[in-house]
Amino acid sequence: MTRHDGTIVAKEGDVIRNLDIYVDSGPGIDIDNVNNVTVENVRIHINGNGGTEEGAGIRIMRGNNVDIQNVEVFNEGAPETGAERTPDHYGISAFEAEALSVTNATFHDTSTGVLVQYSPGATLEGIEGYDMRGPFPRGQLVQFGESPDSSLNNFYVHNDPKVAWTEDNISVYYSDNVTVSNGVIDGNNSPSGQGVIFEGSNNGTARNIDTIHMGNGAFADYGQNNTFDSTRSFDNIAEDQGRGNPLSNALLWGVNENTVVTNSSYQNAGNPGNIVWGEGNIGAGIDVAEVNGQTPMAHYTNAFSEGFSGSVPEVDTPAPIPEGPDVVVPDIGATPSPEEPPVVAQPSEPAPVDEPPTEGGNAPLTRHDGTIVAQEGDVIRDMDIYVDSGPGIDIDRVDNVTVENVRIHFNGNGGTEEGAGIRVMDGDNVDIQNVEVFNEGAPETGAERTPDHYGISAFEADDLSVTNATFHDTSTGVLIQYSPGAELENIEGYDMRGPFPRGQLVQMGQSPDSSLNNFYVHNDPNVAWTEDNISVYYSDNVTVSNGVIDGNNSPSGQGVIFEGSNNGTVRNVDTIHMGNGAFADYGQNNTFDFTRSFDNIASDQGRGDPLSNALLWGVNENTVVTNSSYQNAGNPGNIVWGEGNIGANIDVAEVNGQTPMAHLTNEFTWS
């Protein structure tokens, strides 16, 4: 190998081979908007400075037909034990990379081994990992995200519970027709992670897989018509491994009425009464037996120390498991009742909301059919845009674009192709003002056919500004990912359509120092398909203020949620007709000030009973709730609940005779 210091930027058709690459930050190899690149016989050392900058062994951004063979990646800056400082230190990261091929790849201490997003037809063979470091949402050896028709064959991962920080080991996320086969998974210390999970994914197969030392779960199906064949669990763990007790009580197979499990077995169960459980009739397609005296199969190894291997070893399929006892379905019991809310003083009058603008979009519009592709520094204004598929405006790798006084009608063909009113991909300093977006192809009622019909989608868009924007029937109104410093003002939405993981008016993902001010969303429970209304996901220092949220029919959604996000503030927000929850804190040091709940709903709205029994404030020992109130609670015994001592910083009172504050309306007068 030849040593190389710094990132190698690939060109179209490059062959990159026989290199030992060292980078302090960023990727070892960057394949950005070029195709037909080959990488072979390469060792990469990333994150040499031990920092928090995004980095990867190999980063692929919109590059098709990339072939990677014989690669070993070391995350040199990982902490000695536990979670990484950022989830963005990947072994290989691929976004919009069709027909990706990875053969013989080993990863050490990376946040995730291989992350594949929006990349159909990926083929992974001979994948090996040691101590995946997360943190959430990473922690996998492999994650397929919205990458159908892909496969993973011959793999091994070992996670030391005192070193690693896992989530799901193999995650198949909204990716249909995926096959996962011939692998050994040893170690998962997450309270919520699974060995292999199909999440929103259908018609998949997991075959000939051994899981060892699983904590929360071995195999799980949250999709439809998935098959687990010759799957086995050894020595799973039912107690706390340092990150909390398993949330499933160490369930082995989580199934539903369409799951098929054949030729499968378990040995030395941590919780012998919790082997198979799920919704519907789980008996017909479930073949699971207890066994004794067996050992896991030999695992895959890339013997790079002996020279790069040229082929993948064969893995024998074990003999079928003899017929065993009937499936054990545990009695999980009733959901525990949360604590009664503390008795608190009457709240102060709510903070006044700024008067929202009532004018905007009052210029005559010029019709345009088809996507407008922005150039550097463009000003796009006074347009009425119609597109059958794809985005109305595409801002792709250009900066300093302004969009104003624009109405967009997208998804005119009612299909399942990805689409958006405005799509921003790696574009900084984008300013969007006075925009109204209609998802023309949405079904008459219920969930969209795909979660990828956004109002505005922004990925790696620093300093994004959106002012006066209204969305109708989009999967999500505004989705922001890896876009710090976003400022959203006067955001309005009607009937967010999902499905999971979308369904929000606004979701900020890994976009710290952002803000949402003056907003309103109305979701008709007979039309919309919501999840969380406002989601702040792994984004610190975010402020959400001056808004009204009316309607949430999800069994698991929240009005406003901090998830893995810290030091945030929610101020002067009213929630009305919430199902599962109004406000939730799954971060640290977050504050809810002048937050109010009106007329929440404790019954099934057509998608199942609220999983929290209609809890209003979900908190933890670091949450602060001040000047807050509720009226007409659906479950009066379930107002505030959470971990630790929740009394000291919680100021919530019952009130009567109040009405929600006036909500924002963007009065567009298009002509």
C-alpha positions as CSV (number, residue, x, y, z in Angstrom):
1,M,0.0,0.0,0.0
2,T,1.0,3.6,-0.6
3,R,0.3,6.0,2.2
4,H,-2.0,9.0,1.4
5,D,-2.8,11.9,3.8
6,G,-6.1,13.7,3.3
7,T,-9.3,13.1,1.4
8,I,-9.2,11.6,-2.1
9,V,-11.9,13.2,-4.3
10,A,-13.0,10.8,-6.9
11,K,-13.6,11.7,-10.5
12,E,-15.9,10.0,-13.0
13,G,-14.8,6.4,-13.7
14,D,-11.8,6.5,-11.3
15,V,-10.2,3.3,-10.0
16,I,-8.7,3.9,-6.5
17,R,-6.6,1.1,-5.2
18,N,-3.7,0.0,-3.0
19,L,-3.8,3.0,-0.6
20,D,-3.4,3.5,3.1
21,I,-5.4,6.7,3.7
22,Y,-5.2,9.0,6.8
23,V,-7.7,11.8,7.4
24,D,-8.2,14.0,10.5
25,S,-11.8,15.0,9.5
26,G,-14.1,14.4,6.6
27,P,-14.1,11.3,4.4
28,G,-11.2,9.2,3.4
29,I,-12.6,8.9,-0.1
30,D,-15.3,11.3,-1.4
31,I,-17.4,10.1,-4.3
32,D,-19.6,13.2,-4.9
33,N,-21.9,13.4,-8.0
34,V,-19.7,11.1,-10.1
35,N,-20.5,7.5,-11.3
36,N,-18.7,4.3,-12.1
37,V,-16.0,4.5,-9.5
38,T,-14.1,1.5,-8.3
39,V,-12.3,1.3,-4.9
40,E,-10.2,-1.8,-4.0
41,N,-7.5,-2.9,-1.6
42,V,-7.7,0.2,0.6
43,R,-7.2,0.8,4.3
44,I,-8.7,4.0,5.7
45,H,-8.1,5.7,9.1
46,I,-10.7,8.4,9.8
47,N,-11.3,11.0,12.5
48,G,-7.6,11.3,13.4
49,N,-8.3,14.5,15.4
50,G,-11.0,12.7,17.5
51,G,-13.4,15.6,16.7
52,T,-17.2,15.9,16.0
53,E,-17.0,16.8,12.3
54,E,-18.9,14.5,9.9
55,G,-16.6,11.8,8.5
56,A,-16.5,8.4,6.8
57,G,-14.2,5.9,5.4
58,I,-16.0,6.3,2.1
59,R,-18.7,8.9,1.4
60,I,-20.9,8.5,-1.7
61,M,-23.3,11.3,-2.5
62,R,-25.4,10.7,-5.6
63,G,-22.9,8.4,-7.3
64,N,-24.2,5.3,-9.2
65,N,-22.5,2.0,-10.0
66,V,-19.8,2.3,-7.3
67,D,-17.9,-0.9,-6.7
68,I,-16.0,-1.2,-3.4
69,Q,-13.9,-4.3,-2.7
70,N,-11.4,-5.2,0.1
71,V,-11.7,-2.2,2.4
72,E,-10.8,-1.9,6.1
73,V,-11.9,1.3,8.0
74,F,-10.6,2.4,11.5
75,N,-12.2,5.2,13.4
76,E,-9.0,6.4,15.1
77,G,-10.7,9.1,17.2
78,A,-13.3,7.0,18.9
79,P,-13.5,7.3,22.7
80,E,-12.0,4.4,24.6
81,T,-15.4,3.2,25.5
82,G,-19.0,4.0,24.9
83,A,-20.8,6.2,22.4
84,E,-19.1,8.3,19.8
85,R,-19.3,12.1,20.1
86,T,-21.3,12.2,16.9
87,P,-23.4,9.6,15.0
88,D,-21.7,10.8,11.7
89,H,-18.5,8.7,11.7
90,Y,-19.5,6.0,9.3
91,G,-17.5,3.3,7.7
92,I,-19.3,3.7,4.4
93,S,-22.1,6.2,3.8
94,A,-24.1,6.1,0.6
95,F,-26.9,8.5,-0.4
96,E,-28.7,8.2,-3.7
97,A,-26.2,5.6,-4.9
98,E,-27.9,3.1,-7.2
99,A,-26.4,-0.3,-7.8
100,L,-23.8,0.1,-5.0
101,S,-21.6,-3.0,-4.5
102,V,-19.5,-3.6,-1.4
103,T,-17.5,-6.8,-1.1
104,N,-15.2,-7.7,1.8
105,A,-15.3,-4.7,4.1
106,T,-14.4,-4.5,7.8
107,F,-15.1,-1.6,10.2
108,H,-13.6,-0.8,13.6
109,D,-15.3,1.5,16.1
110,T,-17.4,3.4,13.5
111,S,-20.7,4.9,14.3
112,T,-22.3,2.5,11.8
113,G,-20.6,0.2,9.4
114,V,-22.5,0.8,6.2
115,L,-25.3,3.3,5.9
116,V,-27.3,3.1,2.7
117,Q,-30.0,5.7,2.0
118,Y,-32.2,6.1,-1.1
119,S,-30.0,3.6,-2.9
120,P,-32.0,0.8,-4.5
121,G,-30.3,-2.4,-5.5
122,A,-27.4,-2.2,-3.1
123,T,-25.4,-5.5,-2.8
124,L,-23.3,-6.1,0.3
125,E,-21.2,-9.2,0.7
126,G,-18.6,-10.1,3.3
127,I,-19.3,-7.3,5.8
128,E,-17.6,-7.4,9.2
129,G,-17.6,-5.0,12.2
130,Y,-16.3,-4.6,15.7
131,D,-17.8,-2.3,18.3
132,M,-20.2,-0.1,16.5
133,R,-20.3,3.1,18.5
134,G,-23.5,5.0,17.6
135,P,-25.0,7.1,19.1
136,F,-28.7,6.9,18.1
137,P,-29.8,6.9,15.3
138,R,-26.6,5.1,14.3
139,G,-25.1,2.0,16.0
140,Q,-25.8,-0.6,13.2
141,L,-23.4,-2.8,11.3
142,V,-25.7,-2.2,8.3
143,Q,-28.7,0.1,7.8
144,F,-30.7,0.1,4.6
145,G,-32.9,3.3,4.5
146,E,-35.4,3.6,1.7
147,S,-33.2,1.3,-0.4
148,P,-35.4,-1.5,-1.8
149,D,-34.3,-4.6,-3.7
150,S,-31.0,-4.7,-1.7
151,S,-29.1,-7.6,0.0
152,L,-26.6,-8.3,2.7
153,N,-25.0,-11.7,2.6
154,N,-22.2,-13.2,4.8
155,F,-21.6,-10.9,7.7
156,Y,-20.4,-10.8,11.3
157,V,-20.4,-8.2,14.0
158,H,-19.0,-8.3,17.5
159,N,-19.9,-5.7,20.0
160,D,-18.3,-5.7,23.4
161,P,-21.0,-4.5,25.9
162,K,-18.4,-2.4,27.8
163,V,-17.1,-0.7,24.6
164,A,-19.8,-0.6,21.9
165,W,-22.9,1.6,21.8
166,T,-25.4,-0.3,19.6
167,E,-28.9,0.3,18.4
168,D,-30.3,-2.2,15.9
169,N,-27.5,-4.4,14.5
170,I,-29.1,-4.9,11.0
171,S,-31.8,-2.3,10.2
172,V,-34.0,-2.6,7.1
173,Y,-35.9,0.7,7.2
174,Y,-38.7,1.4,4.6
175,S,-36.9,-0.8,2.1
176,D,-39.0,-3.5,0.4
177,N,-37.7,-6.8,-1.0
178,V,-34.5,-6.9,1.0
179,T,-32.6,-10.2,1.8
180,V,-30.3,-10.5,4.9
181,S,-28.6,-13.9,5.0
182,N,-25.8,-16.0,6.4
183,G,-24.6,-13.9,9.4
184,V,-23.6,-13.9,13.1
185,I,-24.5,-11.0,15.4
186,D,-22.8,-11.1,18.7
187,G,-23.7,-8.4,21.2
188,N,-26.3,-5.6,21.6
189,N,-26.4,-3.5,24.7
190,S,-29.2,-1.1,23.6
191,P,-32.4,-1.1,25.7
192,S,-34.4,-0.8,22.5
193,G,-32.3,-2.3,19.7
194,Q,-32.9,-5.5,17.7
195,G,-30.6,-8.0,16.0
196,V,-32.4,-7.8,12.7
197,I,-35.4,-5.5,12.2
198,F,-37.8,-4.8,9.3
199,E,-39.2,-1.4,10.0
200,G,-41.9,-0.2,7.6
201,S,-40.3,-2.7,5.1
202,N,-42.2,-5.5,3.3
203,N,-41.6,-8.8,1.6
204,G,-38.2,-9.2,3.1
205,T,-36.2,-12.3,4.2
206,A,-33.8,-13.0,7.0
207,R,-32.2,-16.4,6.5
208,N,-29.6,-18.4,8.4
209,I,-28.7,-15.9,11.1
210,D,-27.5,-16.5,14.6
211,T,-27.8,-13.8,17.3
212,I,-25.8,-14.1,20.5
213,H,-26.0,-11.9,23.7
214,M,-28.9,-9.8,22.5
215,G,-30.4,-7.4,25.0
216,N,-33.7,-6.0,24.0
217,G,-34.6,-8.3,21.0
218,A,-33.2,-10.7,18.4
219,F,-35.6,-10.4,15.4
220,A,-38.5,-7.9,14.8
221,D,-41.0,-7.3,12.1
222,Y,-42.7,-3.9,11.9
223,G,-43.6,-4.4,8.3
224,Q,-45.7,-6.8,6.2
225,N,-45.1,-10.3,4.8
226,N,-41.5,-10.7,6.0
227,T,-39.9,-14.1,6.6
228,F,-37.4,-15.3,9.2
229,D,-36.0,-18.7,8.1
230,S,-33.4,-20.6,10.1
231,T,-33.0,-17.8,12.6
232,R,-31.5,-18.6,16.0
233,S,-31.0,-16.9,19.4
234,F,-28.3,-17.9,21.9
235,D,-27.8,-16.6,25.4
236,N,-29.8,-13.5,25.2
237,I,-29.7,-11.1,28.1
238,A,-32.6,-9.9,30.2
239,E,-30.9,-7.4,32.5
240,D,-29.4,-4.0,32.3
241,Q,-26.0,-3.9,30.4
242,G,-25.3,-0.4,31.6
243,R,-27.8,1.5,29.4
244,G,-31.1,0.5,31.1
245,N,-33.3,-2.6,31.2
246,P,-34.5,-4.0,27.9
247,L,-37.7,-2.3,27.0
248,S,-39.2,-5.5,25.6
249,N,-38.3,-7.6,28.6
250,A,-35.9,-9.4,26.4
251,L,-38.3,-10.6,23.7
252,L,-36.7,-12.7,21.0
253,W,-39.1,-12.6,18.0
254,G,-41.4,-9.6,17.7
255,V,-43.9,-10.5,15.0
256,N,-47.3,-9.5,13.5
257,E,-50.1,-11.4,11.9
258,N,-48.2,-11.5,8.5
259,T,-44.8,-12.6,9.8
260,V,-43.5,-16.1,8.9
261,V,-40.9,-17.7,11.1
262,T,-39.6,-21.2,10.1
263,N,-36.9,-23.6,11.2
264,S,-36.0,-21.3,14.1
265,S,-34.8,-21.9,17.6
266,Y,-33.5,-20.5,20.9
267,Q,-31.2,-21.7,23.6
268,N,-30.7,-20.3,27.1
269,A,-33.3,-17.6,26.9
270,G,-32.9,-14.7,29.3
271,N,-36.6,-14.5,29.8
272,P,-38.1,-17.9,29.1
273,G,-41.7,-16.5,29.1
274,N,-41.0,-14.0,26.4
275,I,-40.0,-15.8,23.2
276,V,-42.6,-14.7,20.6
277,W,-45.1,-11.9,20.8
278,G,-47.0,-9.6,18.5
279,E,-50.2,-8.3,17.2
280,G,-52.9,-10.5,15.6
281,N,-52.8,-14.3,15.1
282,I,-49.2,-15.2,15.5
283,G,-49.6,-19.0,15.7
284,A,-50.1,-20.0,12.1
285,G,-46.8,-18.9,10.6
286,I,-44.5,-19.4,13.6
287,D,-42.1,-22.3,13.9
288,V,-39.8,-21.7,16.9
289,A,-38.4,-24.4,19.3
290,E,-36.2,-24.5,22.3
291,V,-33.0,-26.4,21.9
292,N,-30.0,-27.4,24.0
293,G,-26.4,-28.3,23.5
294,Q,-26.0,-26.4,20.2
295,T,-23.3,-23.8,19.3
296,P,-23.5,-20.8,17.0
297,M,-22.2,-21.4,13.5
298,A,-18.7,-20.3,12.5
299,H,-18.7,-16.6,11.6
300,Y,-17.4,-14.7,8.6
301,T,-13.9,-13.1,8.8
302,N,-12.0,-10.9,6.4
303,A,-8.4,-12.0,6.9
304,F,-6.8,-8.8,5.8
305,S,-3.8,-9.4,8.0
306,E,-3.0,-12.3,5.7
307,G,-3.5,-10.3,2.5
308,F,-6.8,-9.1,1.0
309,S,-9.1,-12.0,0.5
310,G,-10.5,-12.6,-3.0
311,S,-13.5,-14.6,-2.2
312,V,-16.2,-15.0,0.5
313,P,-16.2,-18.3,2.5
314,E,-19.1,-20.5,2.2
315,V,-21.4,-20.7,5.3
316,D,-23.2,-24.0,5.8
317,T,-26.9,-23.9,6.4
318,P,-27.6,-25.9,9.6
319,A,-29.9,-28.9,9.7
320,P,-33.5,-28.0,10.3
321,I,-34.5,-27.7,14.0
322,P,-36.7,-30.6,15.2
323,E,-40.2,-29.8,16.1
324,G,-40.4,-28.4,19.6
325,P,-42.8,-27.0,22.0
326,D,-45.6,-24.6,21.1
327,V,-44.8,-20.9,20.8
328,V,-44.8,-19.1,24.2
329,V,-46.8,-15.9,24.1
330,P,-46.0,-13.8,27.2
331,D,-48.6,-12.1,29.4
332,I,-47.2,-8.6,29.3
333,G,-49.9,-7.3,31.6
334,A,-51.5,-3.9,31.8
335,T,-49.6,-0.7,31.1
336,P,-48.5,0.7,34.5
337,S,-50.4,3.8,35.6
338,P,-48.2,6.9,35.6
339,E,-47.9,9.0,38.7
340,E,-50.5,11.6,39.5
341,P,-49.5,15.1,38.5
342,P,-48.2,17.4,41.2
343,V,-50.5,20.0,42.8
344,V,-49.3,23.3,41.4
345,A,-50.4,26.9,41.4
346,Q,-52.5,28.4,38.7
347,P,-50.4,29.5,35.7
348,S,-49.8,33.0,34.6
349,E,-51.5,34.5,31.6
350,P,-49.9,33.1,28.4
351,A,-47.2,35.1,26.7
352,P,-48.5,37.2,23.9
353,V,-48.0,35.9,20.4
354,D,-46.7,38.3,17.7
355,E,-49.2,39.3,15.1
356,P,-48.6,37.1,12.1
357,P,-48.5,38.6,8.7
358,T,-51.7,38.5,6.7
359,E,-50.4,39.5,3.3
360,G,-48.0,37.7,1.0
361,G,-48.0,36.1,-2.3
362,N,-50.0,38.8,-3.9
363,A,-48.2,39.1,-7.2
364,P,-49.5,37.8,-10.5
365,L,-48.0,34.3,-11.2
366,T,-46.6,32.9,-14.4
367,R,-47.3,29.2,-15.0
368,H,-44.4,26.8,-15.4
369,D,-44.6,23.1,-16.1
370,G,-41.8,20.9,-14.9
371,T,-39.0,21.2,-12.4
372,I,-37.1,24.5,-12.1
373,V,-33.4,23.7,-11.6
374,A,-31.7,26.5,-9.7
375,Q,-28.3,28.0,-10.5
376,E,-25.9,29.7,-8.1
377,G,-27.4,33.0,-6.9
378,D,-30.8,32.6,-8.6
379,V,-33.9,34.5,-7.7
380,I,-37.0,32.5,-8.5
381,R,-40.2,34.5,-8.0
382,D,-43.8,34.9,-9.1
383,M,-44.2,31.4,-10.5
384,D,-47.1,28.8,-10.5
385,I,-45.3,25.5,-10.9
386,Y,-46.8,22.1,-11.9
387,V,-44.8,18.9,-11.7
388,D,-46.0,15.3,-12.1
389,S,-43.0,13.8,-10.2
390,G,-39.8,15.1,-8.6
391,P,-39.5,18.6,-7.0
392,G,-41.1,21.8,-8.2
393,I,-37.8,23.6,-7.5
394,D,-34.5,21.7,-7.2
395,I,-31.7,23.5,-5.4
396,D,-28.8,21.0,-5.8
397,R,-25.2,22.0,-4.8
398,V,-25.7,25.7,-5.4
399,D,-25.8,28.4,-2.8
400,N,-27.4,31.8,-2.2
401,V,-30.7,31.0,-3.9
402,T,-33.9,33.1,-3.2
403,V,-37.4,31.8,-3.8
404,E,-40.3,34.1,-3.3
405,N,-44.0,34.4,-4.2
406,V,-44.3,30.9,-5.6
407,R,-47.1,28.3,-5.6
408,I,-46.2,24.7,-6.3
409,H,-48.4,21.8,-7.3
410,F,-46.4,18.5,-7.2
411,N,-47.1,14.8,-7.5
412,G,-49.6,15.4,-10.3
413,N,-49.5,11.8,-11.3
414,G,-50.3,10.5,-7.8
415,G,-47.3,8.1,-7.9
416,T,-44.8,6.9,-5.4
417,E,-41.7,8.7,-6.8
418,E,-39.9,11.0,-4.4
419,G,-41.1,14.5,-4.7
420,A,-41.3,17.9,-3.0
421,G,-42.4,21.4,-3.4
422,I,-38.8,22.6,-2.9
423,R,-35.8,20.3,-2.6
424,V,-32.5,21.7,-1.2
425,M,-29.5,19.4,-1.4
426,D,-26.2,20.7,-0.2
427,G,-27.1,24.4,-0.8
428,D,-26.3,27.1,1.8
429,N,-27.9,30.5,2.4
430,V,-31.2,29.6,0.7
431,D,-34.0,32.1,1.4
432,I,-37.6,31.0,0.8
433,Q,-40.5,33.5,1.3
434,N,-44.2,33.3,0.5
435,V,-44.6,29.8,-0.7
436,E,-47.7,27.6,-0.9
437,V,-47.4,23.9,-1.8
438,F,-50.1,21.4,-2.8
439,N,-49.6,17.6,-3.0
440,E,-52.0,17.1,-5.8
441,G,-51.7,13.3,-5.9
442,A,-52.4,12.6,-2.2
443,P,-55.1,10.0,-1.6
444,E,-58.5,11.3,-0.6
445,T,-58.0,10.2,3.0
446,G,-55.3,8.5,5.1
447,A,-51.6,7.9,4.6
448,E,-49.6,8.9,1.5
449,R,-48.3,6.1,-0.7
450,T,-44.7,7.1,0.2
451,P,-43.2,9.2,3.0
452,D,-41.2,11.1,0.4
453,H,-43.7,13.8,-0.7
454,Y,-42.4,16.8,1.3
455,G,-43.4,20.4,1.2
456,I,-39.8,21.5,1.6
457,S,-36.9,19.1,2.0
458,A,-33.4,20.4,3.0
459,F,-30.3,18.2,3.4
460,E,-27.0,19.8,4.4
461,A,-28.4,23.3,3.9
462,D,-26.7,25.7,6.3
463,D,-28.5,28.9,7.3
464,L,-31.8,28.0,5.6
465,S,-34.5,30.6,6.0
466,V,-38.2,29.9,5.3
467,T,-40.8,32.6,5.9
468,N,-44.6,32.4,5.2
469,A,-45.0,28.9,3.9
470,T,-48.2,26.8,3.8
471,F,-48.5,23.1,3.0
472,H,-51.5,21.0,2.0
473,D,-51.5,17.2,2.2
474,T,-47.8,16.8,2.1
475,S,-46.1,13.9,3.9
476,T,-44.3,16.4,6.0
477,G,-44.3,20.2,5.8
478,V,-40.6,21.0,6.3
479,L,-38.0,18.3,6.7
480,I,-34.5,19.6,7.7
481,Q,-31.5,17.3,8.0
482,Y,-27.9,18.2,8.8
483,S,-28.8,21.8,8.4
484,P,-27.7,23.9,11.4
485,G,-29.0,27.4,11.9
486,A,-32.3,27.0,10.1
487,E,-34.9,29.7,10.7
488,L,-38.5,29.0,10.1
489,E,-41.1,31.7,10.6
490,N,-44.9,31.6,9.8
491,I,-45.2,27.9,8.9
492,E,-48.7,26.6,8.3
493,G,-50.0,23.1,7.4
494,Y,-53.2,21.2,6.7
495,D,-53.5,17.4,6.9
496,M,-50.0,16.0,7.0
497,R,-50.1,12.6,5.4
498,G,-47.0,10.6,6.5
499,P,-46.6,7.7,6.6
500,F,-44.0,7.0,9.3
501,P,-41.3,8.3,9.6
502,R,-42.9,11.4,8.2
503,G,-46.2,13.0,9.3
504,Q,-44.8,16.2,10.9
505,L,-45.5,19.9,10.2
506,V,-41.8,20.4,10.9
507,Q,-39.0,17.9,11.6
508,M,-35.5,19.2,12.4
509,G,-33.0,16.3,12.2
510,Q,-29.4,16.9,13.4
511,S,-29.8,20.6,12.8
512,P,-28.7,22.4,15.9
513,D,-29.2,26.1,16.7
514,S,-32.4,26.3,14.6
515,S,-35.8,27.9,15.4
516,L,-39.5,27.6,14.5
517,N,-41.6,30.7,15.4
518,N,-45.3,31.4,14.6
519,F,-46.8,28.2,13.3
520,Y,-50.2,26.4,12.9
521,V,-51.2,23.0,11.8
522,H,-54.6,21.4,11.5
523,N,-55.0,17.7,11.0
524,D,-58.5,16.3,10.3
525,P,-58.5,12.9,12.1
526,N,-60.5,11.4,9.2
527,V,-58.0,12.7,6.6
528,A,-54.5,13.1,8.0
529,W,-51.9,10.5,9.0
530,T,-49.7,12.2,11.6
531,E,-46.7,11.1,13.7
532,D,-45.1,13.8,15.9
533,N,-46.4,17.3,14.9
534,I,-43.1,19.1,15.7
535,S,-40.1,16.8,15.9
536,V,-36.7,18.1,17.2
537,Y,-34.4,15.1,16.5
538,Y,-30.8,15.1,17.7
539,S,-30.7,18.9,17.3
540,D,-29.4,20.9,20.3
541,N,-30.3,24.5,21.1
542,V,-33.6,24.6,19.2
543,T,-36.4,27.0,20.0
544,V,-40.1,26.3,19.1
545,S,-42.4,29.2,19.9
546,N,-45.8,30.8,19.3
547,G,-47.8,28.0,17.7
548,V,-51.1,26.1,17.7
549,I,-51.2,22.4,16.9
550,D,-54.7,21.0,16.3
551,G,-55.0,17.3,15.7
552,N,-52.9,14.2,16.1
553,N,-54.3,10.7,15.3
554,S,-51.1,8.7,15.8
555,P,-51.0,6.1,18.5
556,S,-47.4,7.1,19.3
557,G,-47.1,10.7,18.1
558,Q,-46.5,13.8,20.2
559,G,-47.4,17.4,19.7
560,V,-43.8,18.7,20.3
561,I,-41.0,16.2,21.1
562,F,-37.3,16.6,21.8
563,E,-35.7,13.3,20.9
564,G,-32.0,13.1,21.7
565,S,-31.9,16.9,21.7
566,N,-30.7,19.1,24.5
567,N,-31.0,22.6,25.8
568,G,-34.1,23.4,23.8
569,T,-37.1,25.6,24.5
570,V,-40.8,25.3,23.7
571,R,-42.6,28.5,24.5
572,N,-46.2,29.7,24.1
573,V,-47.6,26.6,22.3
574,D,-51.2,25.3,22.4
575,T,-52.0,21.7,21.6
576,I,-55.6,20.7,20.8
577,H,-57.1,17.2,20.2
578,M,-53.9,15.3,20.8
579,G,-54.1,11.6,20.9
580,N,-51.0,10.0,22.3
581,G,-49.2,13.0,23.9
582,A,-48.9,16.7,23.9
583,F,-45.3,17.4,24.9
584,A,-42.4,15.0,25.4
585,D,-38.7,15.3,26.4
586,Y,-36.3,12.5,25.5
587,G,-33.3,14.8,25.8
588,Q,-31.6,16.8,28.6
589,N,-32.2,20.3,30.0
590,N,-35.2,21.2,27.8
591,T,-37.8,23.7,28.9
592,F,-41.5,23.9,28.2
593,D,-42.8,27.4,29.1
594,F,-46.5,28.5,28.7
595,T,-47.4,25.2,27.1
596,R,-51.1,24.2,27.2
597,S,-53.2,21.2,26.3
598,F,-56.9,21.4,25.3
599,D,-59.3,18.5,24.8
600,N,-56.9,15.7,24.3
601,I,-58.2,12.3,23.2
602,A,-57.8,9.1,25.1
603,S,-59.6,6.8,22.6
604,D,-58.8,5.2,19.3
605,Q,-59.1,7.6,16.4
606,G,-58.9,4.8,13.8
607,R,-55.2,3.8,14.1
608,G,-55.2,2.2,17.6
609,D,-55.4,3.3,21.2
610,P,-52.8,5.8,22.4
611,L,-49.8,3.9,23.6
612,S,-49.2,6.3,26.5
613,N,-52.8,6.2,27.7
614,A,-53.0,9.8,26.5
615,L,-50.2,11.3,28.6
616,L,-49.9,15.1,28.3
617,W,-46.3,15.9,29.4
618,G,-43.6,13.2,29.2
619,V,-40.6,14.4,31.2
620,N,-37.4,13.4,32.8
621,E,-35.4,14.5,35.8
622,N,-33.9,17.4,33.9
623,T,-37.1,18.7,32.2
624,V,-38.4,22.1,33.2
625,V,-42.1,22.9,32.8
626,T,-43.4,26.3,33.8
627,N,-46.6,28.4,33.5
628,S,-48.4,25.4,31.9
629,S,-51.9,24.1,32.0
630,Y,-54.5,21.6,30.7
631,Q,-58.2,21.7,30.2
632,N,-60.6,18.8,29.6
633,A,-58.0,16.0,29.9
634,G,-58.9,12.8,28.2
635,N,-57.3,10.8,31.0
636,P,-57.3,12.9,34.1
637,G,-54.9,10.6,35.9
638,N,-52.2,10.8,33.3
639,I,-51.0,14.4,33.1
640,V,-47.3,14.3,33.9
641,W,-45.1,11.2,34.0
642,G,-41.4,10.4,33.5
643,E,-38.2,9.1,35.0
644,G,-36.5,10.4,38.2
645,N,-37.8,13.2,40.5
646,I,-40.3,15.1,38.3
647,G,-41.8,17.3,41.0
648,A,-39.3,20.0,41.5
649,N,-39.3,21.6,38.1
650,I,-42.9,20.9,37.0
651,D,-45.5,23.7,37.1
652,V,-48.7,22.4,35.5
653,A,-52.3,23.2,36.6
654,E,-55.8,22.3,35.5
655,V,-57.8,25.2,34.2
656,N,-61.4,25.8,33.0
657,G,-63.2,28.2,30.7
658,Q,-60.1,29.1,28.6
659,T,-59.8,28.9,24.8
660,P,-56.7,28.3,22.6
661,M,-55.0,31.4,21.3
662,A,-55.6,32.7,17.8
663,H,-53.5,30.9,15.3
664,L,-51.4,32.0,12.4
665,T,-52.9,32.2,8.9
666,N,-50.9,33.0,5.7
667,E,-53.3,35.0,3.5
668,F,-52.0,34.4,0.0
669,T,-53.8,36.4,-2.7
670,W,-52.5,34.7,-5.8
671,S,-53.5,35.9,-9.1
